[in-house]
Structures are given as C-alpha cells and as structure tokens.
Amino acid sequence: MRIAEIIPFPNSVSDTAIGASVSQAAGEPSGATEIEQMLQARARIRKVLDELDRLNGELSQLIVEG
C-alpha cells in the first residue's frame, strides 16, 4: 500500500536538462539554482515516501504474522 505518490509533470524532462537550461538562460554559473534546489527537495521527499512505504509493508507483515 502506497502512502503517497509524487505525480510527475505532464511533459517531464530530465532533472539535469532542466538545471542546465535554467542556468544557461539566466546567465548564471552552474551553481545551485532555485529549480535545482526544488528538484533536490523533490528527490529527498521521494526517498522519504519510499521508506515510509517500505516500513508500512513491514508493519503490515508483522501484524498478519502476529
């Protein structure tokens, strides 16, 4: 059972492509842009949700066995 799911954007492109195009368009060096930071936060959220799903599965299994 999934607790939550991140819904991808309709026309998703790779995180690298977004970061590179935004940096070049803004004339900024390849440092952390606002979009890069948001994409990194999204990746961290995805990891947390995956871990919650895993733990929920283990807990459900313990309840069934228990």
DSSP file (Angstrom, degrees, kcal/mol; ACC not computed):
  #  RESIDUE AA STRUCTURE BP1 BP2  ACC     N-H-->O    O-->H-N    N-H-->O    O-->H-N    TCO  KAPPA ALPHA  PHI   PSI    X-CA   Y-CA   Z-CA
    1    1 A M              0   0    0      0, 0.0     2,-0.4     0, 0.0    55,-0.1   0.000 360.0 360.0 360.0 125.2    0.0    0.0    0.0
    2    2 A R        -     0   0    0      1,-0.2     3,-0.1    54,-0.1    48,-0.1  -0.716 360.0-160.5 -87.6 132.9    1.5    3.3   -1.0
    3    3 A I  S    S-     0   0    0     -2,-0.4     2,-0.3     1,-0.3    -1,-0.2   0.901  73.5 -13.3 -76.5 -43.6    1.1    6.2    1.5
    4    4 A A        -     0   0    0     45,-0.2     2,-0.4     2,-0.0    -1,-0.3  -0.969  59.9-149.8-153.8 164.0    1.6    8.9   -1.1
    5    5 A E        -     0   0    0     -2,-0.3     2,-0.6    -3,-0.1    41,-0.0  -0.999  17.2-129.9-142.8 138.6    2.9    9.4   -4.6
    6    6 A I        -     0   0    0     -2,-0.4    -2,-0.0    36,-0.0    36,-0.0  -0.787  26.5-141.4 -86.4 124.3    4.6   12.3   -6.3
    7    7 A I        -     0   0    0     -2,-0.6    -2,-0.0     1,-0.0    -1,-0.0  -0.768  17.7-129.7 -89.5 122.7    2.8   13.0   -9.6
    8    8 A P        -     0   0    0      0, 0.0    -1,-0.0     0, 0.0     4,-0.0  -0.285  28.6 -96.1 -69.4 156.1    5.2   13.8  -12.4
    9    9 A F    >   -     0   0    0      1,-0.1     3,-0.8     4,-0.1     0, 0.0  -0.357  38.0-110.3 -65.5 152.7    4.7   16.9  -14.5
   10   10 A P  T 3  S+     0   0    0      0, 0.0     2,-0.6     0, 0.0    -1,-0.1   0.891 114.3  31.5 -55.4 -44.9    2.8   16.3  -17.8
   11   11 A N  T 3  S-     0   0    0      2,-0.0     2,-0.1     0, 0.0    -2,-0.1  -0.628  88.7-173.8-113.1  71.7    5.9   16.9  -20.0
   12   12 A S    <   -     0   0    0     -3,-0.8     2,-0.3    -2,-0.6     3,-0.0  -0.399   6.3-177.3 -72.9 141.8    8.7   15.7  -17.8
   13   13 A V        -     0   0    0     -2,-0.1    -4,-0.1     1,-0.1     5,-0.0  -0.825  41.3 -73.5-125.9 168.4   12.3   16.1  -18.8
   14   14 A S     >  -     0   0    0     -2,-0.3     4,-1.9     1,-0.1     5,-0.2  -0.285  36.2-124.0 -66.2 149.5   15.4   15.0  -17.0
   15   15 A D  H  > S+     0   0    0      1,-0.2     4,-2.3     2,-0.2     5,-0.2   0.866 112.2  54.7 -58.8 -37.5   16.4   16.9  -13.9
   16   16 A T  H  > S+     0   0    0      1,-0.2     4,-2.4     2,-0.2    -1,-0.2   0.910 106.0  50.6 -64.4 -43.2   19.8   17.5  -15.5
   17   17 A A  H  > S+     0   0    0      2,-0.2     4,-2.3     1,-0.2     5,-0.2   0.893 110.8  49.0 -63.7 -40.0   18.3   19.1  -18.6
   18   18 A I  H  X S+     0   0    0     -4,-1.9     4,-2.2     2,-0.2     5,-0.2   0.947 112.5  47.3 -64.8 -48.0   16.1   21.5  -16.5
   19   19 A G  H  X S+     0   0    0     -4,-2.3     4,-2.0     1,-0.2    -2,-0.2   0.898 113.9  47.5 -61.0 -42.0   19.0   22.6  -14.4
   20   20 A A  H  X S+     0   0    0     -4,-2.4     4,-2.2     2,-0.2    -1,-0.2   0.915 112.9  47.1 -67.9 -43.7   21.3   23.2  -17.3
   21   21 A S  H  X S+     0   0    0     -4,-2.3     4,-2.3    -5,-0.2    -2,-0.2   0.877 113.0  48.7 -69.4 -36.2   18.8   25.1  -19.4
   22   22 A V  H  X S+     0   0    0     -4,-2.2     4,-2.1    -5,-0.2     6,-0.3   0.920 111.9  49.0 -68.7 -42.9   17.8   27.3  -16.5
   23   23 A S  H  X>S+     0   0    0     -4,-2.0     5,-2.0    -5,-0.2     4,-0.6   0.916 115.0  44.4 -62.1 -43.3   21.4   28.1  -15.6
   24   24 A Q  H ><5S+     0   0    0     -4,-2.2     3,-0.6     1,-0.2    -2,-0.2   0.903 112.6  51.1 -69.4 -41.0   22.3   29.0  -19.2
   25   25 A A  H 3<5S+     0   0    0     -4,-2.3    -1,-0.2     1,-0.2    -2,-0.2   0.863 113.7  44.3 -65.8 -35.9   19.1   31.1  -19.8
   26   26 A A  H 3<5S-     0   0    0     -4,-2.1    -1,-0.2    -5,-0.2    -2,-0.2   0.562 109.0-123.8 -85.0  -8.2   19.7   33.1  -16.6
   27   27 A G  T <<5 +     0   0    0     -4,-0.6    -3,-0.2    -3,-0.6    -4,-0.1   0.750  63.2 142.9  71.7  23.3   23.4   33.5  -17.4
   28   28 A E      < -     0   0    0     -5,-2.0    -1,-0.2    -6,-0.3    -2,-0.1  -0.604  55.9-104.4 -94.3 155.1   24.3   32.0  -14.0
   29   29 A P        -     0   0    0      0, 0.0     2,-1.5     0, 0.0    -1,-0.1  -0.215  50.9 -86.4 -67.2 171.4   27.2   29.8  -13.3
   30   30 A S  S    S+     0   0    0      2,-0.0     3,-0.1    -6,-0.0    -6,-0.0  -0.049  87.7 126.0 -77.8  39.3   26.4   26.1  -12.8
   31   31 A G  S    S-     0   0    0     -2,-1.5     2,-0.7     1,-0.1     5,-0.1  -0.126  77.0 -60.4 -81.7-173.6   25.7   26.6   -9.1
   32   32 A A        -     0   0    0      4,-0.1    -1,-0.1     3,-0.1     2,-0.1  -0.603  58.9-166.4 -76.0 111.1   22.5   25.5   -7.3
   33   33 A T     >  -     0   0    0     -2,-0.7     4,-2.3     1,-0.1     5,-0.2  -0.382  36.4-101.5 -86.7 172.2   19.6   27.4   -8.9
   34   34 A E  H  > S+     0   0    0      1,-0.2     4,-2.1     2,-0.2     5,-0.1   0.897 124.3  49.0 -62.8 -40.3   16.2   27.6   -7.3
   35   35 A I  H  > S+     0   0    0      2,-0.2     4,-2.6     1,-0.2    -1,-0.2   0.905 109.3  52.7 -66.9 -40.1   14.8   24.9   -9.7
   36   36 A E  H  > S+     0   0    0      1,-0.2     4,-2.4     2,-0.2    -2,-0.2   0.924 109.4  49.4 -58.9 -44.4   17.8   22.7   -8.9
   37   37 A Q  H  X S+     0   0    0     -4,-2.3     4,-2.4     1,-0.2    -1,-0.2   0.899 110.8  49.6 -63.3 -40.3   17.1   23.1   -5.2
   38   38 A M  H  X S+     0   0    0     -4,-2.1     4,-2.4     2,-0.2    -1,-0.2   0.901 110.9  49.6 -65.2 -39.9   13.4   22.2   -5.7
   39   39 A L  H  X S+     0   0    0     -4,-2.6     4,-2.0     2,-0.2    -2,-0.2   0.884 111.0  49.6 -66.3 -37.8   14.3   19.1   -7.7
   40   40 A Q  H  X S+     0   0    0     -4,-2.4     4,-2.2     2,-0.2    -2,-0.2   0.905 110.9  49.6 -66.2 -40.8   16.7   18.0   -5.0
   41   41 A A  H  X S+     0   0    0     -4,-2.4     4,-2.5     1,-0.2    -2,-0.2   0.904 109.3  52.4 -63.3 -40.5   14.0   18.6   -2.4
   42   42 A R  H  X S+     0   0    0     -4,-2.4     4,-2.4     1,-0.2    -1,-0.2   0.896 108.5  50.6 -62.0 -40.5   11.6   16.5   -4.5
   43   43 A A  H  X S+     0   0    0     -4,-2.0     4,-2.0     2,-0.2    -1,-0.2   0.896 110.3  49.5 -65.0 -39.9   14.1   13.7   -4.7
   44   44 A R  H  X S+     0   0    0     -4,-2.2     4,-2.1     2,-0.2    -2,-0.2   0.906 110.5  50.2 -65.2 -40.6   14.5   13.8   -0.9
   45   45 A I  H  X S+     0   0    0     -4,-2.5     4,-2.7     1,-0.2    -2,-0.2   0.914 108.2  53.2 -62.3 -42.5   10.7   13.7   -0.5
   46   46 A R  H  X S+     0   0    0     -4,-2.4     4,-2.5     1,-0.2    -1,-0.2   0.910 108.5  50.3 -58.9 -43.2   10.5   10.7   -2.8
   47   47 A K  H  X S+     0   0    0     -4,-2.0     4,-2.3     2,-0.2    -1,-0.2   0.910 110.9  48.8 -62.8 -42.0   13.1    8.8   -0.7
   48   48 A V  H  X S+     0   0    0     -4,-2.1     4,-2.5     2,-0.2    -2,-0.2   0.923 111.9  48.6 -64.0 -44.2   11.2    9.5    2.5
   49   49 A L  H  X S+     0   0    0     -4,-2.7     4,-2.3     1,-0.2   -46,-0.3   0.897 110.9  50.8 -63.2 -40.0    7.9    8.3    0.9
   50   50 A D  H  X S+     0   0    0     -4,-2.5     4,-2.2     2,-0.2    -1,-0.2   0.908 110.9  48.8 -62.8 -41.3    9.6    5.2   -0.4
   51   51 A E  H  X S+     0   0    0     -4,-2.3     4,-2.7     2,-0.2    -2,-0.2   0.901 110.2  51.1 -66.0 -40.7   11.0    4.5    3.1
   52   52 A L  H  X S+     0   0    0     -4,-2.5     4,-2.5     1,-0.2    -2,-0.2   0.906 110.0  50.0 -62.1 -41.2    7.5    5.0    4.6
   53   53 A D  H  X S+     0   0    0     -4,-2.3     4,-2.1     2,-0.2    -2,-0.2   0.909 111.2  49.2 -62.0 -42.1    6.0    2.6    2.1
   54   54 A R  H  X S+     0   0    0     -4,-2.2     4,-2.2     2,-0.2    -2,-0.2   0.938 113.3  45.6 -63.2 -47.1    8.7    0.0    3.0
   55   55 A L  H  X S+     0   0    0     -4,-2.7     4,-2.6     1,-0.2    -2,-0.2   0.879 110.8  53.6 -65.0 -37.9    8.1    0.4    6.7
   56   56 A N  H  X S+     0   0    0     -4,-2.5     4,-2.5    -5,-0.2    -1,-0.2   0.899 108.6  50.2 -62.3 -40.8    4.4    0.3    6.3
   57   57 A G  H  X S+     0   0    0     -4,-2.1     4,-2.1     2,-0.2    -2,-0.2   0.909 111.2  48.1 -63.3 -42.8    4.8   -3.0    4.4
   58   58 A E  H  X S+     0   0    0     -4,-2.2     4,-2.3     2,-0.2    -2,-0.2   0.915 112.0  49.5 -64.4 -42.4    7.0   -4.5    7.1
   59   59 A L  H  X S+     0   0    0     -4,-2.6     4,-2.2     1,-0.2    -2,-0.2   0.915 110.2  50.6 -63.3 -43.0    4.5   -3.4    9.8
   60   60 A S  H  X S+     0   0    0     -4,-2.5     4,-2.2     1,-0.2    -1,-0.2   0.901 109.9  50.9 -60.5 -41.0    1.6   -4.9    7.9
   61   61 A Q  H  X S+     0   0    0     -4,-2.1     4,-2.4     1,-0.2    -1,-0.2   0.900 109.2  50.3 -64.5 -41.0    3.5   -8.2    7.5
   62   62 A L  H  X S+     0   0    0     -4,-2.3     4,-2.2     1,-0.2    -1,-0.2   0.886 110.3  50.3 -64.3 -38.5    4.2   -8.2   11.3
   63   63 A I  H  < S+     0   0    0     -4,-2.2    -2,-0.2     2,-0.2    -1,-0.2   0.912 111.6  47.8 -66.1 -41.9    0.5   -7.7   12.0
   64   64 A V  H  < S+     0   0    0     -4,-2.2    -2,-0.2     1,-0.2    -1,-0.2   0.911 118.8  39.9 -64.6 -42.9   -0.5  -10.5    9.7
   65   65 A E  H  <        0   0    0     -4,-2.4    -1,-0.2     1,-0.2    -2,-0.2   0.813 360.0 360.0 -73.7 -30.0    2.1  -12.9   11.2
   66   66 A G     <        0   0    0     -4,-2.2    -1,-0.2    -5,-0.2    -2,-0.2   0.375 360.0 360.0 -75.3 360.0    1.5  -11.7   14.7
